[in-house]
Amino acid sequence: MNVPLLSTHYDSALALYRQRCQQQQAALVDAHVMARQEKLLWTHLHVLSRCAPLEMEPAKEAEFFVDLVSRFLSPSAEMQQEGYELALSLLQKSEPGRQGAFQALALLPPPEKDARLLDLYRQDKTLRPLLFDLWREQSWPVPAGLVSVAELRGHDNELQIAALRYAASQPKIGVELFTAYYQGLLSGGARPEKSGHLLATALWGGLLRGERNLAKPLWRCIESETNPDDLYHLLRLGSIIALPEIIPVIKHYSGQHPESAAELLALHGTGPALQTLKDLSQGEEIPPGAVDAWKWVSGRRLLPGPRLHVVPTAGESEAPPALNTIEHWWQHRLQLEEGQRLLMGEVFSTDHLLQQCRAWGGRYSDHLLDLLSFITGSPLGVTGKALQFRRLQAIRQTSTEAPPMENQYASA
């Protein structure tokens, strides 16, 4: 098919894909803007799919992605098969081809009856964590035997984390897989023997399947964890459920990780957590990550700099320094009752959370979707990296008639 300005469609697809990757790394991005850009990206990809592949060797991630997806979307079954074969081959190679193939397969997986990814799982042990991450993005049904306790216990930490992360996102997988990892921490004086990241993932899977006595094992994991990266995952889980005891731990964690600590305190969202966030926001400069945290809490837009400034709204003169603005907002904020949480300037509720899930993409959208899973007590089956229409489908399927959340951990 001869298409005028074919190279323009190609260049536009590359630019839109790179923009999408950048937006996913940003904390909060307007989901409606992302949806429009994804639709435009798909338009260019559909045009390219009706043409012969351009005679150039992909060398960058975006080029691999565009080449593969245009093949996946081709009306030719033969071209589609060639595309999937090429993607499987690239998964076994180094970057940037591997990441381009991962992103293409995540958005357009092969048919469920296609067993080539499973064959690759069996053939190449080094790819197994990556494949579980891919299946999680695809929400692809993995054979039960691959996520059984007996199958996973003998494997390395990275694979077990990836497998449990996948399993936690799948509503049909039962609680037994997860309780096997933390059962010994529910009573007695047993100390954690697994990494904090692995245990946080297991506890999250149990939480979404009705387990409600997990504050004690979570706290034991936090007390004994010395690895900062693993500790982050435990503190994030504690922030999702708004466990009061972790606020001093997050404050201590902020000494070496101020941006992550600000994010966790905002996610916690309770009065004591916000007071700690305010205390950490004093001084001449605020860590850039704290800007995003205050956006999450207050709904106000901040700009980074030596002294941050609120963006003036229409009709306003130059806004005052951010520290004054934070102080002003603090004096006029909604007063929270014990156990209540703040999100985007309003008291946390199911309806308000659903609105925010629909409104925002970006890195923090995983926090929003996990909070929604926590409230509803069921995995959504999508991540913050999913296409916007898939996210909206999952959110629409979530009941908006659930009773107000009674968070037993908030007063633990």
MISETI-817644 format. One line per field, with one value per residue (C-alpha): residue in one letter; residue number from 1; x, y, z. Coordinates in steps of 0.02 Angstrom, whole numbers, plus 32768, in hexadecimal, padded with zeros to 4 digits. Layout:
residues N
residu	(a/...);
num	(NUM/...);
px	(X/...);
py	(Y/...);
pz	(Z/...);
This chain:
residues 412
residu	(m/n/v/p/l/l/s/t/h/y/d/s/a/l/a/l/y/r/q/r/c/q/q/q/q/a/a/l/v/d/a/h/v/m/a/r/q/e/k/l/l/w/t/h/l/h/v/l/s/r/c/a/p/l/e/m/e/p/a/k/e/a/e/f/f/v/d/l/v/s/r/f/l/s/p/s/a/e/m/q/q/e/g/y/e/l/a/l/s/l/l/q/k/s/e/p/g/r/q/g/a/f/q/a/l/a/l/l/p/p/p/e/k/d/a/r/l/l/d/l/y/r/q/d/k/t/l/r/p/l/l/f/d/l/w/r/e/q/s/w/p/v/p/a/g/l/v/s/v/a/e/l/r/g/h/d/n/e/l/q/i/a/a/l/r/y/a/a/s/q/p/k/i/g/v/e/l/f/t/a/y/y/q/g/l/l/s/g/g/a/r/p/e/k/s/g/h/l/l/a/t/a/l/w/g/g/l/l/r/g/e/r/n/l/a/k/p/l/w/r/c/i/e/s/e/t/n/p/d/d/l/y/h/l/l/r/l/g/s/i/i/a/l/p/e/i/i/p/v/i/k/h/y/s/g/q/h/p/e/s/a/a/e/l/l/a/l/h/g/t/g/p/a/l/q/t/l/k/d/l/s/q/g/e/e/i/p/p/g/a/v/d/a/w/k/w/v/s/g/r/r/l/l/p/g/p/r/l/h/v/v/p/t/a/g/e/s/e/a/p/p/a/l/n/t/i/e/h/w/w/q/h/r/l/q/l/e/e/g/q/r/l/l/m/g/e/v/f/s/t/d/h/l/l/q/q/c/r/a/w/g/g/r/y/s/d/h/l/l/d/l/l/s/f/i/t/g/s/p/l/g/v/t/g/k/a/l/q/f/r/r/l/q/a/i/r/q/t/s/t/e/a/p/p/m/e/n/q/y/a/s/a);
num	(1/2/3/4/5/6/7/8/9/10/11/12/13/14/15/16/17/18/19/20/21/22/23/24/25/26/27/28/29/30/31/32/33/34/35/36/37/38/39/40/41/42/43/44/45/46/47/48/49/50/51/52/53/54/55/56/57/58/59/60/61/62/63/64/65/66/67/68/69/70/71/72/73/74/75/76/77/78/79/80/81/82/83/84/85/86/87/88/89/90/91/92/93/94/95/96/97/98/99/100/101/102/103/104/105/106/107/108/109/110/111/112/113/114/115/116/117/118/119/120/121/122/123/124/125/126/127/128/129/130/131/132/133/134/135/136/137/138/139/140/141/142/143/144/145/146/147/148/149/150/151/152/153/154/155/156/157/158/159/160/161/162/163/164/165/166/167/168/169/170/171/172/173/174/175/176/177/178/179/180/181/182/183/184/185/186/187/188/189/190/191/192/193/194/195/196/197/198/199/200/201/202/203/204/205/206/207/208/209/210/211/212/213/214/215/216/217/218/219/220/221/222/223/224/225/226/227/228/229/230/231/232/233/234/235/236/237/238/239/240/241/242/243/244/245/246/247/248/249/250/251/252/253/254/255/256/257/258/259/260/261/262/263/264/265/266/267/268/269/270/271/272/273/274/275/276/277/278/279/280/281/282/283/284/285/286/287/288/289/290/291/292/293/294/295/296/297/298/299/300/301/302/303/304/305/306/307/308/309/310/311/312/313/314/315/316/317/318/319/320/321/322/323/324/325/326/327/328/329/330/331/332/333/334/335/336/337/338/339/340/341/342/343/344/345/346/347/348/349/350/351/352/353/354/355/356/357/358/359/360/361/362/363/364/365/366/367/368/369/370/371/372/373/374/375/376/377/378/379/380/381/382/383/384/385/386/387/388/389/390/391/392/393/394/395/396/397/398/399/400/401/402/403/404/405/406/407/408/409/410/411/412);
px	(8000/8045/8029/805C/80D2/80F4/8193/812E/80BA/8153/81A7/8105/80EF/81A0/8185/80DF/8126/81B9/813F/80D7/8172/819D/80EC/80F1/818C/813C/80DE/8033/7FFB/7F4D/7F03/7E95/7F2F/7F82/7EE8/7EE4/7F9D/7F8A/7EFB/7F68/7FF9/7F87/7F4A/7FFC/8021/7F86/7FBF/806C/801E/7FD0/8079/8115/8192/820A/82B3/8317/835E/8314/839A/833B/82AF/822B/825D/824E/81A4/815D/81A0/8156/80AB/8093/80B1/803A/7FB0/7FCA/7F32/7FA8/7FA9/8055/8098/804C/80A3/8148/8133/8116/81A9/8218/81DA/8201/82AE/82CD/8299/832F/83A7/83ED/83A4/835C/8309/82CF/8274/8225/81E6/81A8/8143/80FA/80C6/8082/8009/7FE0/7FF8/7FE9/7F48/7F30/7F42/7FF1/8068/810C/8129/810F/818C/8207/81E9/8218/82AE/8303/8306/8357/82BC/823E/8230/821D/8196/8132/813C/8100/8070/803E/8035/7FD2/7F64/7F88/7F4C/7FE6/7FD4/7FB6/804E/80C4/8086/8076/80D7/8130/8168/81A6/81FA/8297/82B5/8316/82D1/82B9/824D/81E3/81C1/818F/8120/80C9/80B3/805E/7FF6/7FBD/7F74/7F0C/7E64/7E54/7EF2/7ECA/7F13/7F73/8006/8022/8003/808C/810A/80CF/8073/8103/80FB/8046/806D/8102/81AD/81E3/8252/8240/82B1/8283/82A9/8238/8204/81CE/816F/811C/80DF/809D/8045/7FF7/7FB4/7F6A/7F1E/7EC0/7E79/7E28/7EBA/7E9F/7F1C/7FB9/7FF1/805B/80BB/80D3/8119/818F/81D0/81EA/8245/82C1/82DF/8386/8385/8340/82F1/8299/8265/8213/819D/816C/8150/80E9/8077/8068/803E/7FB7/7F60/7F8B/7FE0/7FFF/809E/8103/8102/819C/81F3/81D0/8211/82B3/82B8/82AE/835F/83A8/8310/82B1/8251/8214/81E5/817E/8124/80FF/80BE/804B/800C/7FEA/7F84/7F50/7F61/8001/804E/8028/8070/8111/8111/80FF/818F/81FD/81CE/821F/82BC/82FA/82E3/8266/8299/8249/81ED/8195/8146/80EC/80BE/806B/800F/7FCB/7F95/7F52/7F2C/7F99/8019/80CC/8166/8214/82A0/830F/826E/81D3/8142/808C/8057/7FE7/7F37/7EE1/7ECF/7F51/7FF3/8093/8073/80CE/815D/812C/8154/80D8/805C/806F/8056/7FBE/7F75/7F9B/7F3B/7EA4/7EA8/7E1B/7E24/7E33/7DE5/7E4B/7E67/7E2F/7EA3/7EBC/7ECC/7ED1/7E8B/7DF5/7DD1/7DF6/7D5A/7D33/7CDC/7D67/7DEB/7D8F/7D8F/7E4B/7E6B/7E11/7E66/7F1E/7FA2/805C/80C6/8051/7FBF/7FFF/7FE0/7F2F/7F08/7F51/7EEB/7E50/7E7E/7E95/7DEB/7D8D/7DEF/7E13/7E9C/7E70/7EDA/7F2B/7FC1/7FE4/803F/7FA7/7F55/7ED8/7E40/7E70/7E86/7DDB/7D8B/7DD4/7D9F/7CED/7CDF/7D06/7C6A/7C46/7BC4/7C3F/7C22/7C97/7D40/7D5C/7E18/7E41/7EFA/7EE0/7EC0/7F2C);
py	(8000/80AA/8129/81E0/8225/8177/81B1/8239/81B5/8153/81E9/821B/816C/8170/8219/81E7/8146/81A3/8222/8196/814C/81F6/820D/8164/819C/823F/823A/8279/8295/82C4/821C/826F/82B8/820E/81BC/8238/821D/8160/816B/81D3/815A/80CA/8129/813A/8084/804A/80AC/805C/7FB0/7FBE/7FDC/7F75/7F8B/801A/7FE4/8013/7FAF/7FE3/801E/8072/8039/80A5/8065/7FB0/7FD4/802A/7FA3/7F16/7F63/7F92/7EDA/7EA0/7F10/7ED8/7E8D/7E05/7D6E/7D43/7DEF/7DE0/7D39/7D7F/7E10/7D9F/7D30/7DC9/7E08/7D61/7D64/7E16/7DE6/7D73/7DFB/7E96/7F44/7FA9/7F23/7EC2/7F56/7F85/7ED2/7ECF/7F6F/7F34/7E8B/7EDD/7F47/7EC7/7E16/7D7E/7D17/7CB2/7C0F/7C46/7BE5/7C2D/7C99/7C00/7BA1/7C2F/7C28/7B71/7B86/7C1F/7C2A/7CD7/7D20/7CDE/7D7B/7DE7/7D74/7D7C/7E3A/7E31/7DBD/7E34/7EC5/7E58/7E0D/7D69/7CC6/7C63/7BA8/7B8E/7B1F/7BB0/7C11/7B85/7B87/7AE6/7B2F/7BD6/7BAA/7B67/7C00/7CA0/7D3B/7D9E/7D18/7CFE/7DBA/7DC4/7D2A/7D66/7E15/7DC5/7D51/7DE0/7E37/7DA0/7D91/7CD7/7CA8/7C77/7CB0/7C10/7C40/7CDF/7CA1/7C1F/7CAE/7D08/7C82/7C74/7D2F/7D30/7CED/7CC2/7D13/7CDC/7D57/7D76/7D07/7D4E/7DF8/7E89/7EA2/7DED/7DF0/7E96/7E49/7DAE/7E18/7E82/7DE7/7DAA/7E54/7E55/7DAA/7DD2/7DC0/7E44/7E1D/7E51/7EE7/7E7A/7E1C/7EBE/7F15/7E84/7E90/7F4C/7F3A/7EBC/7F02/7F59/7F66/8013/7FD5/7F45/7FB8/802D/7FA3/7F79/8031/8048/7FBA/8006/80AE/8063/801B/80B8/805A/80DE/8091/80A7/8166/8176/80F2/8156/81F2/8197/8152/8205/8227/81C8/81C1/8266/825A/81A8/81D5/8269/81F8/8178/81FA/8242/8192/8175/8215/8219/82B1/8276/8246/82F1/8347/82E4/8312/83C9/83BB/836E/83FB/8484/84DB/853E/84B0/8424/8381/8379/82DB/833E/83A9/830F/82DB/8382/8376/82CC/8310/83BD/83BB/8457/8468/8491/84BD/8487/8502/8544/8584/8534/859C/8570/858B/8625/8609/867B/872B/8716/8774/8716/8694/8699/8622/856D/8564/85EE/8599/84F5/8551/85AB/8509/84B4/8538/8527/846D/83F6/83BB/82FF/8291/8201/817F/81F0/820B/829A/8284/8313/838E/8324/82A1/81F4/8196/8110/8188/820A/8184/8144/81F5/8204/815A/8196/8240/8217/81B0/81AB/8156/8180/812E/8087/80CC/80FD/8054/7FF7/8062/8035/7F7D/7F8D/7FE0/7F64/7ECF/7E8D/7EA2/7F0F/7EAB/7F45/7FB1/8069/8042/7FFB/8058/80D6/8080/7FDC/8038/8089/7FE2/7F98/802F/802A/7F75/7FA8/7FBC/8070/8036/7FED/8026/80AB/805F/802F/8026/7FB8/7FE1/809C/8085/7FEB);
pz	(8000/7FCD/8057/803F/80C4/8109/815E/81B6/8200/8237/8289/82DD/8324/8369/83BA/8408/844E/849D/84E4/852F/8582/85CC/860E/8663/86C2/86F9/879D/8766/86B2/8674/8640/85BC/8568/856D/8521/8490/846E/8475/83F8/8386/839B/836B/82D2/8291/82BA/825A/81C2/81CD/81E2/8135/80E4/80C9/8158/813C/80FC/8195/8226/82CE/8346/83D4/8446/83F2/8347/837E/83CC/8332/82BE/8326/834A/8293/826C/82F5/82AE/81FB/81A2/8165/81D9/8196/81C2/8271/828D/8250/82C9/835F/832E/8322/83CB/841F/83D2/8412/84C3/84C6/8491/84E7/84F0/849F/8436/84D0/851C/8475/8464/8519/8502/845D/84A4/8542/84DD/8456/849A/8429/8430/84D0/8471/8439/84AA/846B/8504/8572/8507/851E/85DB/85DF/856B/85B7/8675/8672/861F/869C/870A/866E/862A/86CC/86C3/860F/863B/86C6/864A/85D1/865A/8600/8654/8687/86AB/8765/8776/8754/87EB/886A/890E/88DF/8838/887C/8920/88CE/8860/887D/88D0/882F/87DF/887B/8887/87D0/87DE/887D/8834/879E/880C/887C/87E3/87B0/880A/87E5/8845/88F9/899D/89C3/8955/89B9/8A69/8A52/8A55/8AF2/8B57/8BD3/8BF7/8C2C/8CDA/8D44/8D39/8C8C/8C2F/8B75/8B0C/8A62/8A18/8A46/8992/8982/8A27/89FC/8959/89B4/8A37/89AE/8958/89FC/8A22/897C/89A5/8A4B/8AC4/8B49/8BD3/8B7A/8BE0/8C53/8BCB/8B68/8C01/8C24/8B73/8B83/8C28/8BE5/8B35/8B15/8A58/8A26/8984/89DB/8A69/89EC/89B1/8A63/8A8E/89F0/8A23/8AD1/8A81/8A13/8AAB/8B12/8B9F/8C26/8C6D/8BCF/8BCD/8C3F/8BD5/8B37/8B8D/8BB5/8B03/8AC1/8B00/8A6D/89FA/8A09/8965/8983/8A35/89FB/897F/8A07/8A82/89FD/89D3/8A8D/8A8C/8B44/8BB3/8C0B/8B64/8B1A/8BB3/8B9A/8AE0/8B0F/8B8C/8B04/8A8C/8AF4/8AB9/8A25/89AA/899C/8945/8897/88CC/8955/88CD/888C/893D/8960/88BA/88F1/899A/896F/88B6/88A2/8818/884A/87E5/881D/883F/88CA/8918/88CE/8890/8876/87C1/87BE/8781/8704/8747/87D0/87DF/8805/888B/8933/895D/8972/8A2B/8A4B/89D8/8A34/8AD7/8A92/8A4F/8AF4/8B55/8AE1/8AC0/8AE5/8B98/8B9C/8C20/8C65/8BDE/8B4E/8ABB/8A41/8984/8908/8987/89BA/8A3D/89FD/89C3/8943/88CC/88D8/88BC/8822/87DD/87F7/87A8/870D/870F/8723/86CD/86EE/8772/8803/87A8/87EA/8899/8868/881B/88B1/8928/88C3/88CC/8988/89A0/8933/8973/88C5/8843/87AE/8735/86E6/8711/86FC/8659/8602/8574/85B6/856B/85C2/8667/8654/862E/86CE/8735/86EF/8724/87D7/8840/8870/88EE/896A/8A1E/8A64/8A8A/8B3F/8B4D/8BE2/8BD1/8BE9/8CA3/8CBE);
